[in-house]
Amino acid sequence: MLKTFLHRMLLVERHVNQKKTLEYWQQSSYQIILAAVLIASLPSLLKSGMISLSEGMWTGLLFHACSYAICLALFFIHSISYKIRAWLGMIILFLLGVIAFLFIGPVGNGRIYFFTAAIITTLILGLRSGFLMLLLQSIFLFIFYFLIDHGAVKTEVFIEYNQDMWVATSLTLVFLILISIIAVGRLIKGITQSLDEAEKLSSQHRETAQKLEHQIKQHDFTIQSLIESEERWHFALEGSGDGVWDWDLESGTFSFSRQWCRVFGYVDHEPENNINSWFDLILSKDREQFDTELEAFLNGQKTFFIHQHRIRYQGKETHWVLARGKVIATNSKGKPARVIGTHTDITGIKVMEEKQAEYEKRLQQTQKMEAIGTLAGGIAHDFNNILFPILGYSELLKKTLTNPAHLQSVEQIYKSGQRAKQLVQQILTFSRQEETRYVLVEIQIILKETIKMCRSVVPKYIEIRHKIDSECHKVKADPTQLHQIIMNLITNAYQSIGQRAGYIKIQLSNHQMSQEEAEKLSVQAGHYVQFIVEDSGSGIAEKDLDKIFEPFFTTKGKGKGTGLGLALVHGIMQKMNGAIEVSSILGKGTVFKLYFKAIDRVLENQDEPNLPEDQVVRGCEHILLIDDEPAILKVEEQALRSLGYEVTAVTLPTRALELFSQDPAKYDLIVTDMDMPKISGLELTRQVLSIKPDMPILVCTGYSESCNLKKAEQLGINDILFKPVALSYLANRIRKALDSIV
C-alpha cells in the first residue's frame, strides 16, 4: 500500500504513452491535493480526536473520521469516475467549512474552507464547477445569516458579532472567491489553449515526422530500386554483350563501360578517354561510309545513329560491330552536345549470314543439279532408244557381211554407238541417277579413250603428254566413274592453265605402297595403280588446299565452276577405298596423285559381255515382244528370229495383254519396254503375273526412276536390261530366264 501511495503521490505514470491532456493534469493535481490533505490532516485528526473524546464531542469526531476515511478511499479507489471522486472530495471540503461555520462561528476557519473548496473545484473540475461551488457557498452563507439573525443557530463558543460586519465580510468573501475563480478559470483556459496548440503542433510534428519517415523510406526504396535497376541493367548489358559509350562533344570526353573495352579488344590496358579510341580501330574500307553516316546523324538528318562496320580487334583479327547512338543533350545552338549509345559485337551474326548465303547458294546449285538430272533422265531415255537400233543393226550386219572393208565400217559404227552409250551412262552418273556397278576394269584402256575425247576439248596451245603402262593391274571400279574422274582432273588442269600456253602430264603405272606411305594416306599397304595428272597452271593457295574437296568450293571465277568436280572425285575414291594426294605451288602448277587398289587375281567379268557368234545360246521358245518404238521392236524381233525363237511383236501394251489373256500357255517369255503409253511395263507385269504367276518377264528401259533390281524382284520380274542392249547379251539373258523355270 505504501508503494501504491508513493506512486500515486509522486505521479508515477502507469502508461508512459498516456496523452498529456488538461484532464490528465487535473487528475494528477487532485491526487496531489488528496495526498497532501491525508498527510497534513492526520496529526490534527489525532489531536482533535483526543480532545473530542475527553470533552464528549462525538459528532465532530465522527464527521472528521468519516471525512478522512472517504478521502483515503478516493485516493486509492479509481474504479469510480474521476468527476464523481472529485465532487465527493470537494463536497467534503465544503461540508468541513459548513461545520466550521456552525460550530465555531462566522469568524472561524469556515471561510478558509469555502475559499479553498471554490479554488480547488475550479482547478480540478473547471470554471463551471467553480461557479457551482460558489453558488452553493453563497446559498449556505445566506441561509446561515438568516438562521443567526433569527437565533436558530446556537454556537458552543458564542462570539458577539455585528450583523453589518457579517454581511460585509460575507460579500467580501464571495467577491474574492468569484475573482479567484475567474482568474483560475482564465488560467485554466489559457493552459487548455496552450495544451491544445501544443497538441496541435505536436500532431503536426508527428504528421510531419510520419511524412518525413515515409519520404525517407520512399527515398531509401527508390535508391535501392535504382541500385537494383542499375545492377540488372549492368547484368543485362553484360549478358547481351553490349558495350555502353558516352560521348561529350563539348569537352571531347569519351566514356565507356568494361564491356565496351572487351568488344574493342582493350583487354590488357584501358583506352584513352577520347573518341579516337573508337575511330582509330575502324577499317579504312568502312571509314568513309561511317563518317558519312555519323555526319548526317550529328547534323540532325537522322534521329538515331545505326551503323555496322569492321574493326581491328587487338590489331590482329577483324570483328564486326553494330554501333547505335542517340542525342540526349543539345547546346544553346541546338547542336548535339552529348550522345550516348552501345556497341554490339555481331561477328558471329555476320559469320552466320555468310554461311546462310553459302547454304542458299549451295541449295540453288543442288536444285539446279536436280533439274539437270531430271533433264538428263529424259534425254537418256530418248537417246538410248535412238542408240538401240543403231547398235542392234550394226551387230546384225557384223554377222552377215563378208567384205572386210564393209565389216570394218560397221565395226566403227558399233564402237561409236558404244561410246555414245557410255556417254549417256556418264550423264546419268553425274546426275546421280545411275546405279554404281563395280566390275574388274583396266584403267589404261579407259584412260586412252578419254584422252582421245579430251583432245577435242583441250585448246591446241596446251600440250597433253602421257605415259601409260599397258601392263597395269586391273581394279574393281565403275567404268563410268573412272571416266568421270579422268575427265574432271583433265578439265581442271586446262582451266587452271587458262589462255596461255602450257602442258598437262598424265601418267599411269603400278605402284607398291609402303606401310609408311599407307599410314600417311590412311589406306592399306600393298599393290595400287597410280594415276598422276600434272599441270603448269596457276596453282592452288596453301590455305585452300584443305578445302578443294568440299562440295561447292571453287577458286574459279563466278560462273566458271560449280565446285562439285573435285568433291565428286573425292567421294568416288573413298567408295573404292582409294586415296588422293595433292601438291601445288602458287603460280607454277598442281599435281594430283590418285591410288586405285589393284586386284591380283582375275575374276569373271561382270560387265555386259559382247559374246562372239558361236557363244550366243539359241532357242525355239515363243517370246511375246512389246515396245512402243517400232525401230527397236523390229531389230529385237529380227535378232531373236535369227536365233531360232518364235516371236510375236506388238507396239501397244493393251494389245499384248489382250493376246496373252486369250492364250497364256502359248507364250514362254515376255520382253517388255518400261515406259509405254496407257500401261507401263510394271503395270503390264502385274496383270500378266495375276494370270500366269510363273511367267518369265524381262523389262527393257532407256531410263526409269521407278525401276530397279530390288523393286523388280518384289514384282516378280526376272531381269532388267538397260537400253541399248547388245543383242548377244539380250539373247543370253533370255536363255537364262527360260532355263530358270523348273
Summary of the structure (lengths in Angstrom):
residues: 742
radius of gyration: 64.7
end to end distance: 136.5
largest distance: 200.2
contacts: 2161
relative contact order: 0.04
helix: 56%
strand: 17%
